[in-house]
Amino acid sequence: MKLAYNLQIWRSIHTLSILLVASIISACTTISPSEQANSNTNNTSSVSKNQPSTSIIIPSRSSKAILEDIIKYRTDKGMKIRSRGNQRVEMMMPMSNTSIPTEARMQYILTQTEQGWRVNVRVFQISNPGSKQETVQEITQALADKLAEELALYAKIATKR
């Protein structure tokens, strides 16, 4: 049962990451083949441990309000909710113009801190999703600048309310 739960969490993370990737790709951001090759892995546990996530702390807001802002922003970019919990959301989007079926997934996880809610985001590119040939690439670090800009938007929204 724990394995099934971990698989569900992993898939949620991948979905959110792919959505971010798709939105970034649509904004003309590209990743070099060497960056893609360096981050390619079939091992789900190593995917979640290899790279730190990008994060920001948002004070004086509820986790629900922050998640609503994330969902609105990502759905406006064409992404769909793959899974959702009280302190996490995974977004996904199929990627076009690829030779094989590919999804962008983004995972947002909120953690309570003394200063407020820490929002972590990770981005994945999934090739052949749901098949035996499925491959997962975490591309969070390659997109760190764009992710930092996005997270700053959520913090800015918090100060306006």
N, C-alpha and C positions, 0 to 999 in steps of 0.2 A: 504494500500500500504506500509506503514511503517512497519507493521508486516511482510509482505512478504520480505521486504528488510532485516529486522533483522533476519529472518529465513535463508535467503540466506547467510548472514554474519556468522551466527552461524554454518551453515553446512560447510561453507568454513573453519572455524576454526577447526572444528572437523576433516575434511579431512586431514589437515596438521598435526594435532596431531597424528592421527593414523599412518600416514606414518613414522613419527619419531619413534613411538613405534615399528612399524614393523622392522625398520632398527636396532633399539637398541636390540630388541628381537633376531634378527638374529646374533647380536654380543654377544649373551649369557647373556644379562642383564635381570634379572627377577625382578618382583614386588611381594612382599608378599601378600597373600590373605587379610591380615588385612589392608594393604595400599589400595588395590582395594576396599574393603568394605567401608573404610572411605571416598573414593572419589566418590562413586556411587551416581548418581542423575538422575532424569528424568526431572528436571526443567532446561531449557536452560538458563534462566536468572541467576540462581544461579551458574551455571557452569562457566560463564564468570566472576562472581564477587568473587567466593570463594578463588581463589588462584592467587597470583601475577604471572605474566609471567617472564620468564628468558630473560634478554636483555643485549645488548652491544651497545656502540656508536662507529660508524665507521666514521672517518673524511675523508675529501678530496675524496669522491667517490659519484657518482650519485646513486640515488635510483634504476635506471634501471640496472646499473652494479652490484649492490649488489644483486638484485633479480635474475639476470642471474646466478650469482655464486651459490645462494641458489638452484635454479632450476637444475643447472648442477649437483651439489653435490647430491641432493635428487633423481634425475632421475637415476644417476649412482648407487644408492642404490636400485633401482627398484620401486621407487614411481612414481606416475603420478600426473599431475596437475589436481586438481578438479575445481579450479577457480583462476582467476588472475585479478589484477587491477594494477593501476600505482604505488601503495605503499603497496601492499599486495599480498600474494600468499598462496593458500591452497593446500597442497599435500595430497595424500591418497594412501593406499595400503591395499588390502585384506590380512588378517592374515591367515596363514595356521596352521594346527594342532590344530584347535579349534573345540569344539563340536557344536557350533552354528556359523552362519555367523558373522564374526567380521572384522572390519576395523580399521586401524591405521590412524589417521589424524593429520596433523601438520599445524598450522597457523603461518605465519610470517607476521608481520605488521611493516612497516617502518614509523617513525615519524621524521620530521625535528627538530633539536635542534641547538643551537648556536655552538655546538662543532662538529656537523655532523649529520649523520642519526642514530637514535636509532632503533635497530632491536629487536623486541619482538618476542618470539616464545612460543607457547602453544601446548601441546600434549594431544590428546584425544583417547580413545578407545571406539568404537561404536559397541555395540552388536545388532544384528538384524537390520542393517542399512536400513532405508527407510520403515520399517514396523511399525505397531501399537505397537509392543513390543520393539521398539528401546530403548536402554538405553545408556547413555553417561557417561563415567568416565573421568574426567580430571586427568591426571597423570603427569602433568608438574613437580611438586615438587619432585616426586619420581625419575624423570630422570634429575634433575637439574644439576648434575655433568656432565653427557654426553652432555646435551644441552650447557653448558658453554664451553665445549671443542669444540663443533661444531661452536659456535658463534666466538670463538677465531680464528678458521681457516679462517673465512671470514675477520676478522680484519687483520690477517697475510697476506692474499692475497692482501689486500688494500695497505699494506706497500711495497709489492714487485712490484707494478705497478707504 
